[in-house]
C-alpha cells in the first residue's frame, strides 16, 4: 500500500446540468399546472374550515 492511495478519495465531479430549451407548449403546461395547484390549495383551505366530513363516535363492527 503506497502513501498515495491512503486517506479519503475525492468524490467524482458531477456532470454539468444541461440547460433545457423551453417551448411555448412547455411554458403553457407549467402555467396551467401552477394554476391547478393554486386552485387545489384554495379548495383545501375552504374544506379545512368546515371540519371533518364524517361524524364522530364509536365505530361498531358488523359482528354481534
N, CA, C and O atoms as a GROMACS GRO file, in nm:
protein
  256
    1UNK      N    1   0.085  -0.118   0.000
    1UNK     CA    2   0.000   0.000   0.000
    1UNK      C    3   0.089   0.124   0.000
    1UNK      O    4   0.167   0.144   0.092
    2UNK      N    5   0.076   0.203  -0.102
    2UNK     CA    6   0.159   0.322  -0.107
    2UNK      C    7   0.087   0.438  -0.037
    2UNK      O    8  -0.034   0.432  -0.017
    3UNK      N    9   0.160   0.541  -0.001
    3UNK     CA   10   0.103   0.656   0.068
    3UNK      C   11   0.005   0.733  -0.020
    3UNK      O   12  -0.078   0.808   0.031
    4UNK      N   13   0.015   0.714  -0.147
    4UNK     CA   14  -0.071   0.787  -0.239
    4UNK      C   15  -0.216   0.738  -0.234
    4UNK      O   16  -0.308   0.816  -0.256
    5UNK      N   17  -0.236   0.610  -0.204
    5UNK     CA   18  -0.371   0.553  -0.205
    5UNK      C   19  -0.444   0.574  -0.072
    5UNK      O   20  -0.566   0.559  -0.068
    6UNK      N   21  -0.375   0.607   0.033
    6UNK     CA   22  -0.438   0.617   0.164
    6UNK      C   23  -0.524   0.741   0.180
    6UNK      O   24  -0.515   0.835   0.101
    7UNK      N   25  -0.608   0.741   0.282
    7UNK     CA   26  -0.691   0.857   0.311
    7UNK      C   27  -0.818   0.861   0.228
    7UNK      O   28  -0.851   0.766   0.156
    8UNK      N   29  -0.889   0.972   0.240
    8UNK     CA   30  -1.014   0.986   0.167
    8UNK      C   31  -0.987   1.004   0.018
    8UNK      O   32  -0.889   1.066  -0.023
    9UNK      N   33  -1.078   0.949  -0.060
    9UNK     CA   34  -1.069   0.971  -0.203
    9UNK      C   35  -1.162   1.086  -0.239
    9UNK      O   36  -1.267   1.104  -0.178
   10UNK      N   37  -1.122   1.164  -0.337
   10UNK     CA   38  -1.203   1.277  -0.378
   10UNK      C   39  -1.329   1.226  -0.448
   10UNK      O   40  -1.322   1.131  -0.525
   11UNK      N   41  -1.442   1.288  -0.423
   11UNK     CA   42  -1.562   1.246  -0.494
   11UNK      C   43  -1.553   1.284  -0.641
   11UNK      O   44  -1.487   1.381  -0.677
   12UNK      N   45  -1.620   1.207  -0.723
   12UNK     CA   46  -1.619   1.237  -0.865
   12UNK      C   47  -1.699   1.363  -0.891
   12UNK      O   48  -1.796   1.392  -0.821
   13UNK      N   49  -1.657   1.437  -0.990
   13UNK     CA   50  -1.729   1.560  -1.023
   13UNK      C   51  -1.862   1.524  -1.085
   13UNK      O   52  -1.870   1.433  -1.169
   14UNK      N   53  -1.966   1.596  -1.044
   14UNK     CA   54  -2.098   1.573  -1.103
   14UNK      C   55  -2.100   1.633  -1.242
   14UNK      O   56  -2.041   1.738  -1.266
   15UNK      N   57  -2.168   1.567  -1.334
   15UNK     CA   58  -2.176   1.624  -1.470
   15UNK      C   59  -2.255   1.754  -1.469
   15UNK      O   60  -2.349   1.771  -1.390
   16UNK      N   61  -2.217   1.845  -1.556
   16UNK     CA   62  -2.285   1.974  -1.561
   16UNK      C   63  -2.427   1.954  -1.610
   16UNK      O   64  -2.452   1.872  -1.698
   17UNK      N   65  -2.519   2.029  -1.552
   17UNK     CA   66  -2.658   2.019  -1.594
   17UNK      C   67  -2.674   2.090  -1.728
   17UNK      O   68  -2.624   2.200  -1.749
   18UNK      N   69  -2.745   2.025  -1.817
   18UNK     CA   70  -2.767   2.084  -1.947
   18UNK      C   71  -2.886   2.179  -1.938
   18UNK      O   72  -2.987   2.147  -1.876
   19UNK      N   73  -2.872   2.294  -2.000
   19UNK     CA   74  -2.983   2.388  -1.998
   19UNK      C   75  -3.089   2.339  -2.095
   19UNK      O   76  -3.058   2.302  -2.209
   20UNK      N   77  -3.212   2.337  -2.049
   20UNK     CA   78  -3.322   2.287  -2.131
   20UNK      C   79  -3.380   2.401  -2.213
   20UNK      O   80  -3.396   2.513  -2.165
   21UNK      N   81  -3.411   2.370  -2.337
   21UNK     CA   82  -3.481   2.468  -2.420
   21UNK      C   83  -3.630   2.455  -2.390
   21UNK      O   84  -3.687   2.347  -2.402
   22UNK      N   85  -3.692   2.565  -2.351
   22UNK     CA   86  -3.831   2.562  -2.311
   22UNK      C   87  -3.917   2.611  -2.427
   22UNK      O   88  -3.899   2.721  -2.478
   23UNK      N   89  -4.010   2.525  -2.467
   23UNK     CA   90  -4.101   2.561  -2.576
   23UNK      C   91  -4.219   2.640  -2.520
   23UNK      O   92  -4.238   2.650  -2.398
   24UNK      N   93  -4.297   2.697  -2.611
   24UNK     CA   94  -4.418   2.767  -2.568
   24UNK      C   95  -4.517   2.669  -2.506
   24UNK      O   96  -4.589   2.704  -2.413
   25UNK      N   97  -4.521   2.546  -2.558
   25UNK     CA   98  -4.611   2.445  -2.504
   25UNK      C   99  -4.572   2.410  -2.361
   25UNK      O  100  -4.658   2.395  -2.274
   26UNK      N  101  -4.442   2.398  -2.336
   26UNK     CA  102  -4.395   2.368  -2.202
   26UNK      C  103  -4.430   2.481  -2.105
   26UNK      O  104  -4.471   2.457  -1.992
   27UNK      N  105  -4.413   2.604  -2.151
   27UNK     CA  106  -4.446   2.720  -2.067
   27UNK      C  107  -4.594   2.719  -2.033
   27UNK      O  108  -4.632   2.743  -1.919
   28UNK      N  109  -4.678   2.692  -2.132
   28UNK     CA  110  -4.823   2.688  -2.111
   28UNK      C  111  -4.859   2.577  -2.016
   28UNK      O  112  -4.945   2.595  -1.929
   29UNK      N  113  -4.796   2.461  -2.030
   29UNK     CA  114  -4.824   2.348  -1.942
   29UNK      C  115  -4.786   2.379  -1.798
   29UNK      O  116  -4.861   2.349  -1.706
   30UNK      N  117  -4.668   2.440  -1.779
   30UNK     CA  118  -4.624   2.475  -1.645
   30UNK      C  119  -4.717   2.578  -1.581
   30UNK      O  120  -4.747   2.569  -1.462
   31UNK      N  121  -4.761   2.675  -1.659
   31UNK     CA  122  -4.852   2.777  -1.608
   31UNK      C  123  -4.985   2.713  -1.567
   31UNK      O  124  -5.040   2.746  -1.462
   32UNK      N  125  -5.034   2.624  -1.650
   32UNK     CA  126  -5.161   2.556  -1.620
   32UNK      C  127  -5.148   2.473  -1.493
   32UNK      O  128  -5.238   2.470  -1.410
   33UNK      N  129  -5.034   2.406  -1.478
   33UNK     CA  130  -5.009   2.323  -1.360
   33UNK      C  131  -5.006   2.408  -1.234
   33UNK      O  132  -5.060   2.368  -1.131
   34UNK      N  133  -4.943   2.526  -1.240
   34UNK     CA  134  -4.937   2.616  -1.125
   34UNK      C  135  -5.076   2.664  -1.086
   34UNK      O  136  -5.109   2.673  -0.968
   35UNK      N  137  -5.158   2.695  -1.188
   35UNK     CA  138  -5.294   2.743  -1.160
   35UNK      C  139  -5.378   2.633  -1.095
   35UNK      O  140  -5.455   2.661  -1.002
   36UNK      N  141  -5.363   2.510  -1.142
   36UNK     CA  142  -5.437   2.399  -1.082
   36UNK      C  143  -5.395   2.377  -0.938
   36UNK      O  144  -5.480   2.351  -0.852
   37UNK      N  145  -5.266   2.386  -0.909
   37UNK     CA  146  -5.217   2.371  -0.772
   37UNK      C  147  -5.273   2.481  -0.682
   37UNK      O  148  -5.308   2.456  -0.567
   38UNK      N  149  -5.280   2.600  -0.735
   38UNK     CA  150  -5.332   2.713  -0.658
   38UNK      C  151  -5.479   2.692  -0.625
   38UNK      O  152  -5.522   2.716  -0.512
   39UNK      N  153  -5.557   2.646  -0.723
   39UNK     CA  154  -5.699   2.618  -0.701
   39UNK      C  155  -5.717   2.508  -0.597
   39UNK      O  156  -5.804   2.516  -0.511
   40UNK      N  157  -5.633   2.405  -0.607
   40UNK     CA  158  -5.641   2.293  -0.514
   40UNK      C  159  -5.613   2.339  -0.372
   40UNK      O  160  -5.681   2.296  -0.278
   41UNK      N  161  -5.514   2.424  -0.354
   41UNK     CA  162  -5.481   2.475  -0.221
   41UNK      C  163  -5.596   2.559  -0.165
   41UNK      O  164  -5.626   2.551  -0.046
   42UNK      N  165  -5.660   2.638  -0.252
   42UNK     CA  166  -5.773   2.720  -0.207
   42UNK      C  167  -5.888   2.631  -0.162
   42UNK      O  168  -5.952   2.657  -0.060
   43UNK      N  169  -5.916   2.526  -0.238
   43UNK     CA  170  -6.023   2.434  -0.201
   43UNK      C  171  -5.992   2.363  -0.070
   43UNK      O  172  -6.081   2.342   0.013
   44UNK      N  173  -5.867   2.325  -0.051
   44UNK     CA  174  -5.828   2.259   0.073
   44UNK      C  175  -5.842   2.354   0.191
   44UNK      O  176  -5.882   2.313   0.300
   45UNK      N  177  -5.810   2.481   0.171
   45UNK     CA  178  -5.824   2.579   0.279
   45UNK      C  179  -5.970   2.596   0.316
   45UNK      O  180  -6.003   2.608   0.434
   46UNK      N  181  -6.059   2.598   0.217
   46UNK     CA  182  -6.202   2.611   0.244
   46UNK      C  183  -6.254   2.488   0.317
   46UNK      O  184  -6.333   2.500   0.411
   47UNK      N  185  -6.212   2.370   0.274
   47UNK     CA  186  -6.259   2.245   0.334
   47UNK      C  187  -6.208   2.232   0.477
   47UNK      O  188  -6.277   2.174   0.561
   48UNK      N  189  -6.091   2.283   0.506
   48UNK     CA  190  -6.034   2.270   0.640
   48UNK      C  191  -6.116   2.350   0.741
   48UNK      O  192  -6.122   2.313   0.859
   49UNK      N  193  -6.179   2.457   0.698
   49UNK     CA  194  -6.258   2.540   0.789
   49UNK      C  195  -6.389   2.476   0.830
   49UNK      O  196  -6.444   2.509   0.935
   50UNK      N  197  -6.440   2.384   0.748
   50UNK     CA  198  -6.569   2.322   0.775
   50UNK      C  199  -6.561   2.211   0.878
   50UNK      O  200  -6.661   2.180   0.943
   51UNK      N  201  -6.447   2.151   0.894
   51UNK     CA  202  -6.432   2.043   0.990
   51UNK      C  203  -6.442   1.908   0.922
   51UNK      O  204  -6.450   1.900   0.800
   52UNK      N  205  -6.442   1.804   1.000
   52UNK     CA  206  -6.444   1.669   0.943
   52UNK      C  207  -6.577   1.638   0.876
   52UNK      O  208  -6.682   1.683   0.922
   53UNK      N  209  -6.572   1.563   0.767
   53UNK     CA  210  -6.694   1.529   0.695
   53UNK      C  211  -6.770   1.415   0.762
   53UNK      O  212  -6.893   1.411   0.757
   54UNK      N  213  -6.698   1.322   0.823
   54UNK     CA  214  -6.764   1.209   0.888
   54UNK      C  215  -6.800   1.245   1.031
   54UNK      O  216  -6.731   1.324   1.095
   55UNK      N  217  -6.907   1.185   1.079
   55UNK     CA  218  -6.947   1.214   1.217
   55UNK      C  219  -6.863   1.130   1.311
   55UNK      O  220  -6.826   1.017   1.277
   56UNK      N  221  -6.832   1.182   1.425
   56UNK     CA  222  -6.752   1.112   1.522
   56UNK      C  223  -6.835   1.011   1.599
   56UNK      O  224  -6.955   1.000   1.576
   57UNK      N  225  -6.774   0.940   1.688
   57UNK     CA  226  -6.848   0.847   1.770
   57UNK      C  227  -6.779   0.713   1.773
   57UNK      O  228  -6.669   0.696   1.721
   58UNK      N  229  -6.847   0.616   1.836
   58UNK     CA  230  -6.791   0.482   1.849
   58UNK      C  231  -6.817   0.405   1.722
   58UNK      O  232  -6.930   0.400   1.673
   59UNK      N  233  -6.713   0.344   1.669
   59UNK     CA  234  -6.729   0.264   1.549
   59UNK      C  235  -6.767   0.123   1.590
   59UNK      O  236  -6.704   0.064   1.678
   60UNK      N  237  -6.870   0.070   1.527
   60UNK     CA  238  -6.916  -0.064   1.561
   60UNK      C  239  -6.881  -0.159   1.450
   60UNK      O  240  -6.885  -0.123   1.332
   61UNK      N  241  -6.845  -0.280   1.487
   61UNK     CA  242  -6.816  -0.380   1.386
   61UNK      C  243  -6.946  -0.448   1.348
   61UNK      O  244  -7.046  -0.432   1.419
   62UNK      N  245  -6.948  -0.521   1.241
   62UNK     CA  246  -7.068  -0.586   1.192
   62UNK      C  247  -7.103  -0.711   1.271
   62UNK      O  248  -7.214  -0.763   1.261
   63UNK      N  249  -7.010  -0.760   1.351
   63UNK     CA  250  -7.032  -0.885   1.427
   63UNK      C  251  -7.106  -0.855   1.556
   63UNK      O  252  -7.091  -0.748   1.615
   64UNK      N  253  -7.185  -0.953   1.600
   64UNK     CA  254  -7.255  -0.941   1.730
   64UNK      C  255  -7.218  -1.054   1.821
   64UNK      O  256  -7.266  -1.060   1.934
   0.00000   0.00000   0.00000
